[in-house]
Amino acid sequence: MKSLRVGLCGVGNVGGVVLKNLISSSSLLELQGGVRFELIQVGARKGKSAVPFEGINVTKDLLDVARNREVDVLVEVIGGTDFAYELVTEAIKEGKHVVTANKALLATHGNELFSLAKENKVEIGFEASVAGGTPVIKALREGLVANKVKWFAGILNGTSNYILTEMESNKSSFNTALKKAQELGLAESDPSLDINGTDAAQKAIILAALAFHVPFDFSFVNFEGIEDIELEDIKYAKELGYSIKHIAHGKLNNSLVSINAFPTLVNNKTLLSQVGKEMNALEIYSESVGSTVYYGPGAGPEPTASAVIADLVDIAKGGWDLDINPNSDNKLEVSDPDTVSRYFRLQVKDETGVIAKISSVFADKKISIEALIQHEAKSKEDLESIPIVIVSGEISQSASDNLKEELENFPEVIPGIKNFRIHSNKE
């Protein structure tokens, strides 16, 4: 039976469950994984008071774990980038494998870490960094290794997906849905990285590095969050046959790779539109297989810890033969050349000829209008201005930005046009 000596750094929400599983589930891991784990040392800044088990070697100096010669693999679940980078770097230099759930670390320092790991002939397991307990990394590293990936699209942040589901299902405001997510432990007290799109964007660059063999470079990801989505947008999207989701998207076009993460209208006939609450899903389109979809819990201590343990099992059995960044002609590009249909919601003064004037702008720019919604005013307060919703034909991000800017310069248009992508699963 394979064996592995483990050093664990971090005993917070995720680390605590990893610790519990290593101690309490050892017989199950031996039976199903064929691996015996020995917990050598735990690094906890608060010391032994943070570890609810007896007989464990605990140190407050986490670098002690990285330097411990009895440790084969370091599990990093402390979060952050600066000290986590120092810790992981030290472990690799000491000849230790690493398992991490830290997407920010990989999105920022992935190139150096994987290069250093290759130099020291050790492995980095990072399944838990993208979709928690849903094995999307394993799918790209192993299951689809014989395929050329053309694009991926996914819901990669459980917090934002829960908020959008609440807004759609219960007609909750954004703030009410966010508060409920926090009460349920699905959102942090400071949820900024989840709702502003950073978390999903970091995960997108990790997926792109695997799918398209490009460097880890977060500066190439274009992204926005869900803060500006209002109930009105949810309502109009439903009327048009869509749900609004936060979609991370990566695409290979010849040898150029574009990556983004934006609020997006998704057709209600597609699988991604049915992904509710805090669940994650990823659709990957490959040349040989076509479309495959991976669905499961993307957040929470238990699913994340499950992915950490799975990586430990794989490392004990020899790790992965796939080079994370083999020689490739593919390059990341800042601009997004992809063209998709767009949703525009304008608030305009209730004056004669406004719609004709707006339509002429689309015509002048040779942008088709696929759908237009204008409802009658329901109250006196609505008489001063009315909403107009337009679905455009396929246009680029830059063309969409230019169109929005020109429309907002009209005196009849109230500033603050909402503009969202509409997901396309075209090849």
N, C-alpha and C positions, 0 to 999 in steps of 0.2 A: 504493500500500500504506500502511495506517495505521502510524503510528509512535508510540512512547511512551518518554519518558525516565524511568528508574526510579531511585529511591533506596531502598536496602535497609537496614533497621535490625534487627540481630540475625543472627548467623551460627552459632547453635547447631544442634541436631538438624534442625529444620525450616528455619531460615534457610540452613543450609549446603546443603541440597538445592535450595532456591529459587535460591541463587547458582549452583550447578552447572548447573541447568536453563537459566538465563538465558544462561550462557556457552556451554555445550556443545550445547544443543538449539535454537539460534537458527534454523538452517535448517528444522528440523521445525516450529517455531512459525510461521515465515513461510509454509510450505507449507500447514499445516492450519489455522492461525488467521488467516492473512492479515495478520499484524501483525509489525512489526519493533521489537524492544526495544533500547534503548541504556542500559546500566548506567552511570549518572553517578557515583554515590558509594555507599559502603558504610559504615555506622556499626557499629563493633565496639569494645566497651569495652577489649579486649586489644590493639587496634591491628592492624597488618599481620601480626603473627604468627598471628592467627586466620583469615587469608584465604589459602588455598593457591593463589592465582593471581597472576600477575604483571601489572603495568600497570593496576591498579585503584586508584582514588582512595579511600583508607581514612582515616576519622577516628575518634578515640576519643570525641569529643563528638557524641553522636547528634543533638543539637539542630541541629548544623551541617547535617545532611541535611534536616531539616524546613525550614530557612531558605534552602537552596540554590536560587537562582532558576532554575537549569537543570533542576531536577527537576520533572516533571509529576505523579508519583504516588509516595507514600511507602508502602513495605511495612513493616508493623510486626509483627515476630515475636519480640519480646523477652519477652512475657508480663508478668504482674503487672498492677496497676491504677494505682498512683500515678504513676510516671514515664511509663508508657505513655499515660496520660491527658494528661499535660503534652505529650508528644511529638506525639501525634495532634492535639491541640488546636492546637498551634503550626503544624503542617503545614496544617491546614484554614484557619486564619487567613491563611496565606501563599498560599492559593488552590490548594492541592494536593489531588488525590484521595488516598484512603487505601484500602489493602487490609490487612486484619488477620485473624489467626487466633485472636484473643484473646476467648474467650467471657466471661471474668470482667470484662473491660473493658466489653463491651457490656451485660452483665447489670447492671452497676453504674452506668455513665455513658451508656448508649445514648441516652436522651432528649436530653441536652445535646449529644451529638456529632452526632446526626442533625439536630437543629435548627440547629446551627452550620454543618453541611455544606450544608443547604438555603439558609441565609442567604448563604453564600459561593459557592453554585452549583457545588458539587463533589460527587463521589460517594464512598460508602463501600462497598467490597466486603467481604463477610464470610462467604462460602461455607465457608471452612475452619474457622469457629468452631463448627460444630455436628456434622457427621458426616464430617469429613475429606474423602476423595475421593468420597463419595456426595452427589450434587447435590440435596439436599433444599431448600436455600435457593432455588436456581434453580427448582425445581418450584413453590414457593409464590409467588415473585416473577413468574414468567412462565407456566409450564405450566398452573397452576390459577387464573390471575388472573380468569377469567370465572366462577369457582365460589365459592359461599359455603361455607367450611369449617365443619363442625359439630364435628369432634373429630379429634385425632391421638393416636396411641399409638406409642411406639417404644423401642427399645433403643439408647441414645445414649452409653453408656460401654463401650468395648472391654475395659478392665481388669476391671471387675466381671463382664462377661459371660463373659470367659475363666475367671475364678475359679469361677463357678457351673457352667460347662460341665465343668470339671475335677472338681468335686465330684460332678456327676451321672454323668459318663462313667466316671471312674476311682475313684469313692468316696474321693476325697482329702478330708482335713479342710480347713477354711477356711485355716488357717495354711500347710499344705503347698501348697495351690493358689496362695496369694498369693506364697509364696517362689518357686515355679516361674515365675509371671508376671514376677517381678522378674529372675530369671535370664535370661529370654528378652527382657528389655527392654520388656515390655508394661506394667510397673508401675514407678513411681518408687521411689527408696529410701524416700521418705515418701509413701505412697499414699493419704493421708488423704482428699483431695478426691475421689478416685475411689470409694473404698469407703464413704465416709459419705454419698454421694449428692449432694454439692455440685456436682460437675461436670455431672451429668445435669440437675440442677435449673437451673443457669445456662443450659444449652442449651435447656431447656424454655421459659424466659421469652423467649428470642430467637425461637423458633418461634411462640410465642403472639402476640408483637408483630406478626409477619408474617401469621399465619393469621387473627387476630381483631381486628387494628388497635387494640391496647391499648398502654399505655406499657410501657417496660422498667422493671419494678419487682420486683426479686428478693424483696422482703419478702413478696410475696403467694404465693410458691411454698411449698407444704407438701411436705416430703421426709424420707426416712429412707434409711439405707444398708443394706448387706448383711452387716454385721459379726455380726448375731445369728442368721443362718441356719446351721443345723446339718445334719449328714448325715441326722439323723432326719427333718427337714422335707423334704429332698430325696427321701427314701425314701417318705414318706407321700404326697407330692405325686404321685410316679410311680404309686403304688398307686391313686390317685384319678383318674389319667389326665391329670396336669398336669406341666409343668416350672416351676421357679421362675426368673423373670427379673426384672431391675430395669427397670421400665417407667416412662417419663416420659409423662404424660398431660395433655392440655389439652382442655377442652370448653366450647362455647358453649351456654348454656341461656337462651333468650330474649336478653337483652342482657348477661347476667352470665357472666363467664369464670372458670373454676376451673382451676388448674394444680397438678400434683403429680408426685412421682417417688418410687415406693415399690417394695420387693420385692413381687412379684405372682405368683400362680399363673396360668399361661397354658395353656389347653387344648391338648393335644398334636395336635389336628386342625387347629390354626391355623398360619399361616405364621410368626408371631413365635416360636412355640415351637421352630421348627427352626433358628433363628439361633444358631450356635455360635461357640466360641472368641472372638476379638477383633472379630468382625464387628458391624456396626450395621445396624439396619433401622428404617424409619419407615412406619407406616400412616396415611394421611390419608383421612378420610371427608368428601366434599363433596356438596352437594345434587344437583348435576347429574350428576357422574361416578360417584358412589358411592365405593367403596374403591379406592385406589391404594397400592401398596407400593413402597418404595425400599430397596434392599439393597446393601451394599458395605462396604469397609474403612473404619472410622471413626477409626482411630488410626494413628500411625506417621508418620515424616517424609515418606515418598514420597507417600502419599495426601493429606496435608495440603498439601504443596508443590504438588501437582497442582491442588488447588482454588485456591490462591493465584494460580497462573499463569492459570487459567481466568478469574478475576476481572480480572486485568490485561488479558486479551484483550477481555473485555466492555467495560471502561472505554475501551480504545483505540477501540472501535467505537461509542462513544456512551453507554455505561452503561445505566441502567435508568430508565424513565419512571415507574415505580411509586413513589409517596410512601410511605415506610416507616411513617408514622403519620398517615394522612389523618383528617379529622374523622370521628369515630365515636361512636355512643351506647353502645358496649360498655364495660363496666367490669369491672375485676378485683375478685374477692371473696376474702376471707381464708378463710372457711369453705367446705368442700367439700360441696355439697348432694347430690352424686351418690351413689346407692345401689348397692352391689354385694354379691355374696355374699362371705363371709369364711371363712378357714381359721383354726381355733383348735386349738392343741395344748396340752393340760393334763397336768401330772404330778400324780396324785392318790393319796392313801392308799388302799391296797387294803382298803376297808371296805364292808360291805353297805349298799346304798342310795345310794351316792355318785352313780352315774349318774342315778338318779331325781331326786335333789336338784338336780343341775346342769340336767337337762332341764326341771325346773319353773321355773327362772329364765328360760330361753328362752321357755317358755309364758306366763309372767306378763308378759313384755315383748312378747308377740305376735310373736316371732321364730321362724321355722320352722327345723327341723333337716333339712337335705337329705341329709346322710350322717353316719354315726358309725362310727368304727373303734376297737375295743378288742381287742388281742391278748392271749393268755394269757402269763403270766410265763414266761420261759425259764430263769431261774436263781434261786437263793435270794436273790441280791442284788436281783433284780427284785420280790421278794415284798412289800417294804415300800411301794413305790409303783409305779403303773402309768401308762402314757401313754394318754390318750384324745384322739382327733382328731375334731373336729366341723366340718362345713361348714354354715354358716348360710344362710338366705335373704338376700335383699338388704336391707342396712341401711346407714345413713350412717356416716361416720367417727366422729362424736360418739356415736352409739348404740353403736358397736363399742367405743369407749374406755370408756363407762359400763358396758357388759356385762363387759368384762375386769376392771375395777376391782371390781365386785360379786363376781365369781367368785373373785378373789384374796383376798377377805375371808373366804371360807369356811375353816374350820380344816382341812378335808379336802384343800384345794387348795394345792399347793406354789407359792409365788410364782415368777413368771417365765413366765407364759403367753405362748406365741408366737401372734401374730395378724397374718395377712397378707391382703391383698386377693386377689380372684379376678377376672381381667380379663374384661370384657364388651365385645363389639363392637357393642352395641345402639346405635341411632341416638340 
